[in-house]
Amino acid sequence: MDSPRLVGLAEVAELLNVSKRSASRYTHRPDFPEPVARLAAGPIWDAAEVEAWAAKQPPFRAGRPRRRPI
């Protein structure tokens, strides 16, 4: 049996191609996969579950949001 590929917040951000701050917001959504464990360094997720979740979402916007003109 293969072990799941585990990812922390930084890797979730890479998978989604967003900042760590944005990734943190996504992980708090009720439809985001539950962490498989919580370590002292933070929660960890099964990468396959995160990838499956991301495939069902609209495209993620990479980078910082643009400021609105004043």
Secondary structure, DSSP 4 states (H G I P E B T S, - for coil): -PPPPEE-HHHHHHHHTS-HHHHHHHHTSTTSPPPSEEETTEEEEEHHHHHHHHHTSPPPPPSPPPPPP-
